[in-house]
Amino acid sequence: MMKDRDIDIARQKIRKACAERGLRINPYGAGWWIEGAGVSIVVSDLGYLNVRELEPAWGTIER
């Protein structure tokens, strides 16, 4: 289990990674919606997100 300080550090890393990639972090209910070029993900807490989940998902969803 992550400690509060570790979670805060993880949140900062995700915010920095999003800024570097030009992704927007928007409030979405009780969570967060991260969106940008090829990325659209809703999470409840930024601290539990992995940086690799911010990679574009081009061509993975066919309609």
Residue, then its C-alpha position, 0 to 999 in steps of 0.5 A: m500500500m502506498k503512503d500519502r507522501d508516495i501518492d502525492i509524489a506520484r500525482q506530481k509526476i503524472r501532472k508533469a508527464c501530462a504537461e510535457r505531452g500536452l494533455r489536459i487534466n479536467p475534473y470529472g465527477a469525483g475523478w479526473w479526465i485526462e485527454g489529448a492527442g490519442v489519449s482519453i482516460v478517466v481515473s479516480d486518483l492521479g496517484y495510482l496512474n502509470v505514466r505508460e497509460l498516458e501513451p496514445a492509443w491510436g487505432t485500438i478502437e474500431r467502430 
